[in-house]
Amino acid sequence: MGEALVGSIPLIGGQIMAFIVGCIFGSFYNVVIYRLPAGQSIVRPASRCPACGNAIAPYDNIPLVSYLLLGGKCRHCKISISPRYPLVEGLSGLLALLLFRRYGLHPQLAIEFLFCSLLLIITMIDLDTFLIPDILSLPGIVLGLALSFFTPRLSWQESLMGIILGGGIFYLIAAVYAFVRHKEGLGGGDIKLLGMIGAFIGWKAIPFTILAASVSGLIVALPLMWRSGKGLGTPLPFGPFLAFGAISYIFWGELFYHWYFSYLLGM
């Protein structure tokens, strides 16, 4: 029992460190989310309060902790800081923790954390602007394909098929929707995003991702459509739901496929 306890200490320490590092990255992601759509540099100047413009001191920029100590307000102007900031930091930390628990200190941890980080940034930007920046999704497609040569979980052929299948399906859906309703239903950003998802996690992830995105999107969309009174005309970005579907596949996709084919189809 004593040996088991001693052996668990490094594991617990590793998980705590993974969460902290993830939160630190999340703090930087907040800068990207705010500045990238505005066409500003993500490097300079240093972090500033969006309300009063005062620079944020390092001791006021500690992920999660500073937000709590400051009561969610700027030290200088006392204007409330959006809870989006600690939310992104916390989600980034949680993803790093879950991936560390799954892979430990393995290169796959870095690959999938990079992928999840792109999805997190894209989700928040899409929620704010209804746009998915090409500067994130297009390099993401190339990067996902390139990294497939360094991961045992995915071959480059599966990655390439994921790009073709993911982008191709949504392009076809968008074309049919535009032909039938004479207006755009799916934006080009969603098409490129699904291509990036396919590049990182392969063609097998595409059906699951679309299913999970559609179900979760419907759950969220129905009450919004009812409240707005606009029905199908209610604007709702689809990128966050695709990101949710892709991350869900990483953790539960293989279990879902096993259940589906083993029990539902009796295979």
Phi and psi in degrees as GROMACS dihedral restraints (atoms count N, CA, C in turn):
[ dihedral_restraints ]
;  ai    aj    ak    al  type     phi  dphi    fc
    3     4     5     6     1   -62.7    20    10
    4     5     6     7     1   -40.1    20    10
    6     7     8     9     1   -65.1    20    10
    7     8     9    10     1   -38.8    20    10
    9    10    11    12     1   -63.7    20    10
   10    11    12    13     1   -39.2    20    10
   12    13    14    15     1   -65.9    20    10
   13    14    15    16     1   -45.0    20    10
   15    16    17    18     1   -62.1    20    10
   16    17    18    19     1   -40.3    20    10
   18    19    20    21     1   -67.7    20    10
   19    20    21    22     1   -25.6    20    10
   21    22    23    24     1   -80.4    20    10
   22    23    24    25     1   -19.5    20    10
   24    25    26    27     1   -63.1    20    10
   25    26    27    28     1   -48.5    20    10
   27    28    29    30     1   -61.1    20    10
   28    29    30    31     1   -35.1    20    10
   30    31    32    33     1   -65.2    20    10
   31    32    33    34     1   -44.1    20    10
   33    34    35    36     1   -63.8    20    10
   34    35    36    37     1   -43.3    20    10
   36    37    38    39     1   -61.8    20    10
   37    38    39    40     1   -38.9    20    10
   39    40    41    42     1   -64.5    20    10
   40    41    42    43     1   -38.8    20    10
   42    43    44    45     1   -67.6    20    10
   43    44    45    46     1   -40.9    20    10
   45    46    47    48     1   -63.0    20    10
   46    47    48    49     1   -43.3    20    10
   48    49    50    51     1   -65.1    20    10
   49    50    51    52     1   -40.0    20    10
   51    52    53    54     1   -61.1    20    10
   52    53    54    55     1   -42.0    20    10
   54    55    56    57     1   -64.7    20    10
   55    56    57    58     1   -43.7    20    10
   57    58    59    60     1   -63.6    20    10
   58    59    60    61     1   -46.4    20    10
   60    61    62    63     1   -62.0    20    10
   61    62    63    64     1   -41.1    20    10
   63    64    65    66     1   -61.2    20    10
   64    65    66    67     1   -40.7    20    10
   66    67    68    69     1   -64.7    20    10
   67    68    69    70     1   -38.1    20    10
   69    70    71    72     1   -63.1    20    10
   70    71    72    73     1   -44.7    20    10
   72    73    74    75     1   -60.7    20    10
   73    74    75    76     1   -40.4    20    10
   75    76    77    78     1   -59.9    20    10
   76    77    78    79     1   -34.6    20    10
   78    79    80    81     1   -61.8    20    10
   79    80    81    82     1   -40.9    20    10
   81    82    83    84     1   -69.1    20    10
   82    83    84    85     1   -35.7    20    10
   84    85    86    87     1   -61.4    20    10
   85    86    87    88     1   -32.9    20    10
   87    88    89    90     1   -60.8    20    10
   88    89    90    91     1   -38.0    20    10
   90    91    92    93     1   -63.4    20    10
   91    92    93    94     1   -44.6    20    10
   93    94    95    96     1   -62.8    20    10
   94    95    96    97     1   -44.4    20    10
   96    97    98    99     1   -61.7    20    10
   97    98    99   100     1   -39.0    20    10
   99   100   101   102     1   -78.3    20    10
  100   101   102   103     1   -43.0    20    10
  102   103   104   105     1   -90.0    20    10
  103   104   105   106     1   -34.2    20    10
  105   106   107   108     1   -58.9    20    10
  106   107   108   109     1   -48.8    20    10
  108   109   110   111     1   -63.8    20    10
  109   110   111   112     1   -26.0    20    10
  111   112   113   114     1   -84.7    20    10
  112   113   114   115     1    -2.0    20    10
  114   115   116   117     1    73.1    20    10
  115   116   117   118     1    23.2    20    10
  117   118   119   120     1   -97.2    20    10
  118   119   120   121     1   159.4    20    10
  120   121   122   123     1   -67.4    20    10
  121   122   123   124     1   137.8    20    10
  123   124   125   126     1   -90.8    20    10
  124   125   126   127     1     2.6    20    10
  126   127   128   129     1  -106.4    20    10
  127   128   129   130     1   -46.1    20    10
  129   130   131   132     1  -131.2    20    10
  130   131   132   133     1   148.5    20    10
  132   133   134   135     1   -76.0    20    10
  133   134   135   136     1  -178.9    20    10
  135   136   137   138     1   -64.9    20    10
  136   137   138   139     1   166.8    20    10
  138   139   140   141     1   -56.3    20    10
  139   140   141   142     1   136.0    20    10
  141   142   143   144     1  -135.3    20    10
  142   143   144   145     1   157.0    20    10
  144   145   146   147     1   -67.5    20    10
  145   146   147   148     1   126.2    20    10
  147   148   149   150     1   -66.6    20    10
  148   149   150   151     1   -16.8    20    10
  150   151   152   153     1   -89.1    20    10
  151   152   153   154     1   -53.8    20    10
  153   154   155   156     1  -102.5    20    10
  154   155   156   157     1   -14.8    20    10
  156   157   158   159     1    83.0    20    10
  157   158   159   160     1     0.4    20    10
  159   160   161   162     1   -70.5    20    10
  160   161   162   163     1   142.0    20    10
  162   163   164   165     1   -65.0    20    10
  163   164   165   166     1   144.1    20    10
  165   166   167   168     1   -92.6    20    10
  166   167   168   169     1   120.3    20    10
  168   169   170   171     1   -66.7    20    10
  169   170   171   172     1   152.0    20    10
  171   172   173   174     1   -54.0    20    10
  172   173   174   175     1   -37.6    20    10
  174   175   176   177     1   -73.4    20    10
  175   176   177   178     1   -13.3    20    10
  177   178   179   180     1  -100.0    20    10
  178   179   180   181     1     8.0    20    10
  180   181   182   183     1  -121.5    20    10
  181   182   183   184     1    24.1    20    10
  183   184   185   186     1   -79.8    20    10
  184   185   186   187     1   122.2    20    10
  186   187   188   189     1   -51.8    20    10
  187   188   189   190     1   133.8    20    10
  189   190   191   192     1    66.1    20    10
  190   191   192   193     1   -49.9    20    10
  192   193   194   195     1   -63.8    20    10
  193   194   195   196     1   -48.5    20    10
  195   196   197   198     1   -63.2    20    10
  196   197   198   199     1   -38.6    20    10
  198   199   200   201     1   -60.0    20    10
  199   200   201   202     1   -43.0    20    10
  201   202   203   204     1   -69.2    20    10
  202   203   204   205     1   -43.3    20    10
  204   205   206   207     1   -66.3    20    10
  205   206   207   208     1   -33.0    20    10
  207   208   209   210     1   -88.2    20    10
  208   209   210   211     1     0.4    20    10
  210   211   212   213     1    66.5    20    10
  211   212   213   214     1    26.0    20    10
  213   214   215   216     1    72.7    20    10
  214   215   216   217     1    23.0    20    10
  216   217   218   219     1  -130.3    20    10
  217   218   219   220     1   154.1    20    10
  219   220   221   222     1   -67.4    20    10
  220   221   222   223     1   137.7    20    10
  222   223   224   225     1   -62.4    20    10
  223   224   225   226     1   -31.1    20    10
  225   226   227   228     1   -89.8    20    10
  226   227   228   229     1   -55.6    20    10
  228   229   230   231     1   -98.5    20    10
  229   230   231   232     1    -9.6    20    10
  231   232   233   234     1    65.1    20    10
  232   233   234   235     1    13.7    20    10
  234   235   236   237     1   -75.2    20    10
  235   236   237   238     1   140.8    20    10
  237   238   239   240     1   -63.4    20    10
  238   239   240   241     1   138.2    20    10
  240   241   242   243     1   -93.4    20    10
  241   242   243   244     1   136.5    20    10
  243   244   245   246     1   -57.7    20    10
  244   245   246   247     1   135.2    20    10
  246   247   248   249     1   -65.3    20    10
  247   248   249   250     1    -7.4    20    10
  249   250   251   252     1   -57.7    20    10
  250   251   252   253     1   -35.1    20    10
  252   253   254   255     1   -64.3    20    10
  253   254   255   256     1   -54.6    20    10
  255   256   257   258     1   -67.8    20    10
  256   257   258   259     1   -26.9    20    10
  258   259   260   261     1   -63.5    20    10
  259   260   261   262     1   -46.8    20    10
  261   262   263   264     1   -64.1    20    10
  262   263   264   265     1   -43.1    20    10
  264   265   266   267     1   -60.9    20    10
  265   266   267   268     1   -44.9    20    10
  267   268   269   270     1   -66.5    20    10
  268   269   270   271     1   -41.4    20    10
  270   271   272   273     1   -64.3    20    10
  271   272   273   274     1   -41.1    20    10
  273   274   275   276     1   -63.8    20    10
  274   275   276   277     1   -42.3    20    10
  276   277   278   279     1   -64.0    20    10
  277   278   279   280     1   -40.8    20    10
  279   280   281   282     1   -65.1    20    10
  280   281   282   283     1   -42.4    20    10
  282   283   284   285     1   -62.6    20    10
  283   284   285   286     1   -42.8    20    10
  285   286   287   288     1   -62.0    20    10
  286   287   288   289     1   -40.4    20    10
  288   289   290   291     1   -64.7    20    10
  289   290   291   292     1   -47.8    20    10
  291   292   293   294     1   -63.9    20    10
  292   293   294   295     1   -39.4    20    10
  294   295   296   297     1   -70.7    20    10
  295   296   297   298     1   -35.1    20    10
  297   298   299   300     1   -64.5    20    10
  298   299   300   301     1   -42.3    20    10
  300   301   302   303     1   -63.0    20    10
  301   302   303   304     1   -29.6    20    10
  303   304   305   306     1   -81.0    20    10
  304   305   306   307     1   -41.7    20    10
  306   307   308   309     1  -115.5    20    10
  307   308   309   310     1   -18.8    20    10
  309   310   311   312     1    67.9    20    10
  310   311   312   313     1  -157.5    20    10
  312   313   314   315     1   -82.6    20    10
  313   314   315   316     1    75.0    20    10
  315   316   317   318     1  -125.1    20    10
  316   317   318   319     1   147.0    20    10
  318   319   320   321     1   -53.3    20    10
  319   320   321   322     1   -27.9    20    10
  321   322   323   324     1   -63.2    20    10
  322   323   324   325     1   -28.9    20    10
  324   325   326   327     1   -60.0    20    10
  325   326   327   328     1   -47.1    20    10
  327   328   329   330     1   -66.2    20    10
  328   329   330   331     1   -41.1    20    10
  330   331   332   333     1   -63.1    20    10
  331   332   333   334     1   -48.9    20    10
  333   334   335   336     1   -76.1    20    10
  334   335   336   337     1   -27.6    20    10
  336   337   338   339     1   -69.3    20    10
  337   338   339   340     1   -37.8    20    10
  339   340   341   342     1   -60.6    20    10
  340   341   342   343     1   -45.3    20    10
  342   343   344   345     1   -61.8    20    10
  343   344   345   346     1   -48.5    20    10
  345   346   347   348     1   -63.7    20    10
  346   347   348   349     1   -34.5    20    10
  348   349   350   351     1   -64.4    20    10
  349   350   351   352     1   -43.4    20    10
  351   352   353   354     1   -60.2    20    10
  352   353   354   355     1   -42.1    20    10
  354   355   356   357     1   -64.7    20    10
  355   356   357   358     1   -39.5    20    10
  357   358   359   360     1   -64.5    20    10
  358   359   360   361     1   -46.0    20    10
  360   361   362   363     1   -64.0    20    10
  361   362   363   364     1   -45.5    20    10
  363   364   365   366     1   -62.1    20    10
  364   365   366   367     1   -40.3    20    10
  366   367   368   369     1   -58.5    20    10
  367   368   369   370     1   -48.8    20    10
  369   370   371   372     1   -68.5    20    10
  370   371   372   373     1   -38.2    20    10
  372   373   374   375     1   -66.8    20    10
  373   374   375   376     1   -41.1    20    10
  375   376   377   378     1   -64.7    20    10
  376   377   378   379     1   -38.6    20    10
  378   379   380   381     1   -62.7    20    10
  379   380   381   382     1   -35.8    20    10
  381   382   383   384     1   -79.8    20    10
  382   383   384   385     1   -40.1    20    10
  384   385   386   387     1  -119.6    20    10
  385   386   387   388     1   -10.0    20    10
  387   388   389   390     1    60.8    20    10
  388   389   390   391     1    27.2    20    10
  390   391   392   393     1  -133.5    20    10
  391   392   393   394     1   145.2    20    10
  393   394   395   396     1  -113.6    20    10
  394   395   396   397     1   109.1    20    10
  396   397   398   399     1   -61.4    20    10
  397   398   399   400     1   130.8    20    10
  399   400   401   402     1   -60.2    20    10
  400   401   402   403     1   -27.9    20    10
  402   403   404   405     1   -66.4    20    10
  403   404   405   406     1   -14.9    20    10
  405   406   407   408     1  -100.0    20    10
  406   407   408   409     1   -46.4    20    10
  408   409   410   411     1   -76.2    20    10
  409   410   411   412     1   -41.9    20    10
  411   412   413   414     1   -67.8    20    10
  412   413   414   415     1   -49.3    20    10
  414   415   416   417     1   -62.3    20    10
  415   416   417   418     1   -29.5    20    10
  417   418   419   420     1   -63.1    20    10
  418   419   420   421     1   -37.2    20    10
  420   421   422   423     1   -63.0    20    10
  421   422   423   424     1   -47.8    20    10
  423   424   425   426     1   -63.8    20    10
  424   425   426   427     1   -43.0    20    10
  426   427   428   429     1   -66.3    20    10
  427   428   429   430     1   -41.5    20    10
  429   430   431   432     1   -61.1    20    10
  430   431   432   433     1   -42.6    20    10
  432   433   434   435     1   -65.9    20    10
  433   434   435   436     1   -42.2    20    10
  435   436   437   438     1   -64.0    20    10
  436   437   438   439     1   -40.9    20    10
  438   439   440   441     1   -73.0    20    10
  439   440   441   442     1   -16.3    20    10
  441   442   443   444     1   -64.9    20    10
  442   443   444   445     1   -19.0    20    10
  444   445   446   447     1   -77.5    20    10
  445   446   447   448     1    -9.7    20    10
  447   448   449   450     1  -119.1    20    10
  448   449   450   451     1    10.1    20    10
  450   451   452   453     1  -124.0    20    10
  451   452   453   454     1   135.7    20    10
  453   454   455   456     1   -76.3    20    10
  454   455   456   457     1   -12.5    20    10
  456   457   458   459     1   -82.0    20    10
  457   458   459   460     1   -13.8    20    10
  459   460   461   462     1  -150.3    20    10
  460   461   462   463     1   128.8    20    10
  462   463   464   465     1   -86.9    20    10
  463   464   465   466     1   161.4    20    10
  465   466   467   468     1   -66.9    20    10
  466   467   468   469     1   -28.1    20    10
  468   469   470   471     1   -66.6    20    10
  469   470   471   472     1   -40.4    20    10
  471   472   473   474     1   -67.0    20    10
  472   473   474   475     1   -37.5    20    10
  474   475   476   477     1   -65.0    20    10
  475   476   477   478     1   -46.0    20    10
  477   478   479   480     1   -63.0    20    10
  478   479   480   481     1   -42.3    20    10
  480   481   482   483     1   -64.3    20    10
  481   482   483   484     1   -33.5    20    10
  483   484   485   486     1   -64.4    20    10
  484   485   486   487     1   -40.7    20    10
  486   487   488   489     1   -63.2    20    10
  487   488   489   490     1   -47.5    20    10
  489   490   491   492     1   -66.5    20    10
  490   491   492   493     1   -46.4    20    10
  492   493   494   495     1   -68.4    20    10
  493   494   495   496     1   -46.5    20    10
  495   496   497   498     1   -62.1    20    10
  496   497   498   499     1   -54.4    20    10
  498   499   500   501     1   -65.8    20    10
  499   500   501   502     1   -36.8    20    10
  501   502   503   504     1   -67.7    20    10
  502   503   504   505     1   -43.2    20    10
  504   505   506   507     1   -61.7    20    10
  505   506   507   508     1   -47.6    20    10
  507   508   509   510     1   -71.1    20    10
  508   509   510   511     1   -31.7    20    10
  510   511   512   513     1   -64.5    20    10
  511   512   513   514     1   -41.1    20    10
  513   514   515   516     1   -65.8    20    10
  514   515   516   517     1   -44.5    20    10
  516   517   518   519     1   -60.8    20    10
  517   518   519   520     1   -43.8    20    10
  519   520   521   522     1   -63.7    20    10
  520   521   522   523     1   -40.1    20    10
  522   523   524   525     1   -65.9    20    10
  523   524   525   526     1   -43.4    20    10
  525   526   527   528     1   -65.5    20    10
  526   527   528   529     1   -43.1    20    10
  528   529   530   531     1   -62.0    20    10
  529   530   531   532     1   -45.0    20    10
  531   532   533   534     1   -64.2    20    10
  532   533   534   535     1   -35.3    20    10
  534   535   536   537     1   -69.4    20    10
  535   536   537   538     1   -41.1    20    10
  537   538   539   540     1   -77.2    20    10
  538   539   540   541     1   -45.9    20    10
  540   541   542   543     1  -100.5    20    10
  541   542   543   544     1    -4.4    20    10
  543   544   545   546     1    59.1    20    10
  544   545   546   547     1    33.4    20    10
  546   547   548   549     1  -158.6    20    10
  547   548   549   550     1   162.5    20    10
  549   550   551   552     1   -74.9    20    10
  550   551   552   553     1   131.4    20    10
  552   553   554   555     1  -106.1    20    10
  553   554   555   556     1   -48.6    20    10
  555   556   557   558     1  -111.1    20    10
  556   557   558   559     1   131.1    20    10
  558   559   560   561     1   -80.6    20    10
  559   560   561   562     1   163.8    20    10
  561   562   563   564     1   -62.0    20    10
  562   563   564   565     1   -26.4    20    10
  564   565   566   567     1   -64.5    20    10
  565   566   567   568     1   -38.2    20    10
  567   568   569   570     1   -65.8    20    10
  568   569   570   571     1   -38.1    20    10
  570   571   572   573     1   -62.8    20    10
  571   572   573   574     1   -47.0    20    10
  573   574   575   576     1   -67.9    20    10
  574   575   576   577     1   -35.5    20    10
  576   577   578   579     1   -63.3    20    10
  577   578   579   580     1   -44.5    20    10
  579   580   581   582     1   -67.4    20    10
  580   581   582   583     1   -31.2    20    10
  582   583   584   585     1   -64.1    20    10
  583   584   585   586     1   -40.0    20    10
  585   586   587   588     1   -66.3    20    10
  586   587   588   589     1   -39.9    20    10
  588   589   590   591     1   -60.7    20    10
  589   590   591   592     1   -44.8    20    10
  591   592   593   594     1   -62.4    20    10
  592   593   594   595     1   -35.7    20    10
  594   595   596   597     1   -64.9    20    10
  595   596   597   598     1   -38.6    20    10
  597   598   599   600     1   -83.4    20    10
  598   599   600   601     1   -36.8    20    10
  600   601   602   603     1  -124.6    20    10
  601   602   603   604     1     6.5    20    10
  603   604   605   606     1    89.1    20    10
  604   605   606   607     1   167.9    20    10
  606   607   608   609     1   -68.1    20    10
  607   608   609   610     1   -27.4    20    10
  609   610   611   612     1   -65.9    20    10
  610   611   612   613     1   -23.1    20    10
  612   613   614   615     1   -79.1    20    10
  613   614   615   616     1   -18.3    20    10
  615   616   617   618     1   -63.6    20    10
  616   617   618   619     1   -50.8    20    10
  618   619   620   621     1   -59.0    20    10
  619   620   621   622     1   -44.0    20    10
  621   622   623   624     1   -62.5    20    10
  622   623   624   625     1   -44.9    20    10
  624   625   626   627     1   -60.7    20    10
  625   626   627   628     1   -45.4    20    10
  627   628   629   630     1   -64.9    20    10
  628   629   630   631     1   -41.4    20    10
  630   631   632   633     1   -62.8    20    10
  631   632   633   634     1   -50.0    20    10
  633   634   635   636     1   -63.6    20    10
  634   635   636   637     1   -38.7    20    10
  636   637   638   639     1   -66.9    20    10
  637   638   639   640     1   -40.3    20    10
  639   640   641   642     1   -67.4    20    10
  640   641   642   643     1   -44.6    20    10
  642   643   644   645     1   -65.7    20    10
  643   644   645   646     1   -49.5    20    10
  645   646   647   648     1   -65.5    20    10
  646   647   648   649     1   -37.7    20    10
  648   649   650   651     1   -63.5    20    10
  649   650   651   652     1   -39.6    20    10
  651   652   653   654     1   -66.1    20    10
  652   653   654   655     1   -41.0    20    10
  654   655   656   657     1   -60.4    20    10
  655   656   657   658     1   -40.3    20    10
  657   658   659   660     1   -77.9    20    10
  658   659   660   661     1   -38.1    20    10
  660   661   662   663     1   -70.4    20    10
  661   662   663   664     1   -38.8    20    10
  663   664   665   666     1   -57.3    20    10
  664   665   666   667     1   -51.4    20    10
  666   667   668   669     1   -66.7    20    10
  667   668   669   670     1   -31.8    20    10
  669   670   671   672     1   -67.0    20    10
  670   671   672   673     1   -40.9    20    10
  672   673   674   675     1   -65.0    20    10
  673   674   675   676     1   -37.8    20    10
  675   676   677   678     1   -66.7    20    10
  676   677   678   679     1   -41.5    20    10
  678   679   680   681     1   -70.5    20    10
  679   680   681   682     1   -38.0    20    10
  681   682   683   684     1   -78.9    20    10
  682   683   684   685     1   -27.4    20    10
  684   685   686   687     1    75.8    20    10
  685   686   687   688     1     8.5    20    10
  687   688   689   690     1   -97.4    20    10
  688   689   690   691     1    -5.0    20    10
  690   691   692   693     1    61.2    20    10
  691   692   693   694     1  -132.8    20    10
  693   694   695   696     1   -67.2    20    10
  694   695   696   697     1   -11.5    20    10
  696   697   698   699     1   -82.4    20    10
  697   698   699   700     1    -0.8    20    10
  699   700   701   702     1   -68.4    20    10
  700   701   702   703     1   120.9    20    10
  702   703   704   705     1   -70.5    20    10
  703   704   705   706     1   133.1    20    10
  705   706   707   708     1  -153.2    20    10
  706   707   708   709     1   118.8    20    10
  708   709   710   711     1   -68.7    20    10
  709   710   711   712     1   139.2    20    10
  711   712   713   714     1   -95.4    20    10
  712   713   714   715     1   -16.7    20    10
  714   715   716   717     1   -55.1    20    10
  715   716   717   718     1   -45.5    20    10
  717   718   719   720     1   -59.9    20    10
  718   719   720   721     1   -32.8    20    10
  720   721   722   723     1   -75.9    20    10
  721   722   723   724     1   -34.5    20    10
  723   724   725   726     1   -64.4    20    10
  724   725   726   727     1   -40.5    20    10
  726   727   728   729     1   -63.0    20    10
  727   728   729   730     1   -42.5    20    10
  729   730   731   732     1   -61.1    20    10
  730   731   732   733     1   -43.2    20    10
  732   733   734   735     1   -63.4    20    10
  733   734   735   736     1   -41.0    20    10
  735   736   737   738     1   -67.1    20    10
  736   737   738   739     1   -43.7    20    10
  738   739   740   741     1   -66.7    20    10
  739   740   741   742     1   -37.3    20    10
  741   742   743   744     1   -62.1    20    10
  742   743   744   745     1   -37.0    20    10
  744   745   746   747     1   -64.2    20    10
  745   746   747   748     1   -39.1    20    10
  747   748   749   750     1   -56.1    20    10
  748   749   750   751     1   -42.0    20    10
  750   751   752   753     1   -94.9    20    10
  751   752   753   754     1   -30.3    20    10
  753   754   755   756     1  -130.2    20    10
  754   755   756   757     1    -2.0    20    10
  756   757   758   759     1   -61.0    20    10
  757   758   759   760     1   -46.7    20    10
  759   760   761   762     1   -66.1    20    10
  760   761   762   763     1   -36.0    20    10
  762   763   764   765     1   -64.7    20    10
  763   764   765   766     1   -39.4    20    10
  765   766   767   768     1   -63.5    20    10
  766   767   768   769     1   -46.6    20    10
  768   769   770   771     1   -63.3    20    10
  769   770   771   772     1   -39.6    20    10
  771   772   773   774     1   -62.2    20    10
  772   773   774   775     1   -46.0    20    10
  774   775   776   777     1   -61.5    20    10
  775   776   777   778     1   -44.9    20    10
  777   778   779   780     1   -62.1    20    10
  778   779   780   781     1   -49.9    20    10
  780   781   782   783     1   -77.9    20    10
  781   782   783   784     1   -29.6    20    10
  783   784   785   786     1   -80.2    20    10
  784   785   786   787     1   -40.4    20    10
  786   787   788   789     1  -105.4    20    10
  787   788   789   790     1   -46.1    20    10
  789   790   791   792     1   -70.5    20    10
  790   791   792   793     1   -39.9    20    10
  792   793   794   795     1   -99.0    20    10
  793   794   795   796     1    -4.9    20    10
  795   796   797   798     1    66.4    20    10
  796   797   798   799     1    31.6    20    10
